[in-house]
Amino acid sequence: MTAPAPLMSLVWTDHVTGRQGFLVVDRLVRGVASGGLRMRPGCMLEEVAGLARGMTMKEALHYDPEARYVPLGGAKGGIDCDPQDPAAYGLLVRYLRAMRPYIERFWTTGEDLGLSQDLVDRAAAEAGLVSSIQAVYPLLDDEAAARRRLADAFAVEVDGIGLDELVGGCGVAESVLAALDRAGVPYPGTRVAVQGLGTMGGATARFLSRAGLTVVAVADIKGTIANPAGLDVEALLAARDGYGTVDRRVLGPGDRELTGDAWLSADVEVLVPAAVSYAIDTTNHDRIRARWIVEAANMPVLPEAEELLAGRGVTVLPDVVVNSGTNAWWWWTLFGDIGADAEEAFGYIRGRMRALIGLVLARADADGTTPRAAAHALVTDRLPVIADRFGWYR
Ligand SMILES: NC(=O)c1ccc[n+]([C@@H]2O[C@H](COP(=O)([O-])OP(=O)(O)OC[C@H]3O[C@@H](n4cnc5c(N)ncnc54)[C@H](O)[C@@H]3O)[C@@H](O)[C@H]2O)c1
């Protein structure tokens, strides 16, 4: 699909630090666009535009004419700063204040790389916003009940982790399991390496290890932790700080500390990049030994690298499908397709992700393309259907 120019893109410069922030609205549907906010040093407008386009695709892929939730458009925000910088929180508040008219009217946002939802909520309140998703409230039938349902869902915890931080990884893990099932590969003995042990990587590691796979390597900002016999995923999850950095004091006797990029060449069947964009490129793709790369992160595999990987039989399950569970869960909950219950949420996500992966892989087989090209083809089919029902700009 050739990407049309976004509806709106803007660059904001902080008057205190001189740092930049970005907002890209790829398109509006029913007058609203959905997409998280990331903070990382080096964040660029081009990256945010790609992410916003991805959000349009995720919204379209989950279109179900029978559901209460019907899609929004896609958007994304980004701030060029290290989230652990002492100036980061003040910058976040000023960015949200500057973006306040957009958030009040048409951009619903939430956590992404570098930011937790708690932090976004706190900064949004300080910036004078009712909520980071208030633009969607006019679309709700019963706003009070919907907001209560979402707040209740955010209060649910499962074994020490909030439901909101588990749903995305549940969807990623289910995508892996669906691909393994399709290929007839049993879960026990299947090895996994994950880059990033924050919201997405942490939950993916939990669900895959609970399904019987062996997580042999995880990386965070400090480096890779590996154990060919399998890591104690729950111990590592419990030892994370608010940024997804693992306290190394909990490492077991067989665990080894390796370099930051060692996760990439781990001897595994499944590789899950769940941290930064652009992690796999033409300079490092040949070190990958996995059969599947499952994009929990947004845009971790560059197109030229994907082509080379496809050429040697490595399948990339694309971000727009695999990590779409978090965004969809917010809306399924808010619009009332599901309640504030972990088992109901996991069951719904599993069903929907399996159906979506099945559709994408079948389309890829039929068209003789990659799963990413197949997902894009599905989006190309669906966008006009959505536009016919809701109008292009209403
Ligand atoms: N949080 C969400 O709701 C959500 C939803 C869909 C997709 N995503 C995508 O998933 C990815 C991760 O987001 P998140 O919210 O889990 O982030 P996070 O901030 O919760 O965690 C990021 C993790 O990656 C690690 N990390 C950061 N830079 C690294 C590097 N250079 N090398 C190795 N590890 C590194 C951090 O230490 C941390 O463990 C992003 O690409 C994001 O866009 C997030």
The ligand as an ORCA input file, in Angstrom:
! r2SCAN-3c Opt
* xyz 0 1
  N       2.761     -0.209     25.695
  C       1.870     -0.414     24.756
  O       0.683     -0.308     24.999
  C       2.298     -0.814     23.377
  C       1.330     -1.312     22.487
  C       1.712     -1.720     21.217
  C       3.044     -1.616     20.852
  N       3.976     -1.119     21.716
  C       5.364     -1.050     21.264
  O       6.137     -1.967     22.019
  C       7.461     -1.453     22.170
  C       7.791     -1.407     23.650
  O       6.863     -0.582     24.317
  P       6.604     -0.750     25.879
  O       5.439      0.097     26.207
  O       6.637     -2.189     26.256
  O       7.919     -0.031     26.441
  P       8.442      0.035     27.935
  O       9.008      1.381     28.099
  O       7.404     -0.458     28.883
  O       9.626     -1.052     27.941
  C      10.707     -0.962     27.055
  C      11.701     -2.070     27.381
  O      12.709     -2.077     26.377
  C      13.990     -1.948     26.979
  N      14.838     -1.193     26.064
  C      14.748      0.108     25.705
  N      15.701      0.402     24.806
  C      16.391     -0.744     24.603
  C      17.499     -1.086     23.780
  N      18.065     -0.195     22.991
  N      17.942     -2.370     23.832
  C      17.353     -3.293     24.619
  N      16.303     -3.025     25.403
  C      15.837     -1.769     25.389
  C      13.736     -1.230     28.299
  O      14.797     -1.472     29.210
  C      12.423     -1.912     28.706
  O      12.686     -3.184     29.257
  C       7.485     -0.091     21.479
  O       7.948     -0.265     20.172
  C       6.027      0.297     21.464
  O       5.732      1.186     20.418
  C       3.632     -0.729     22.976
*
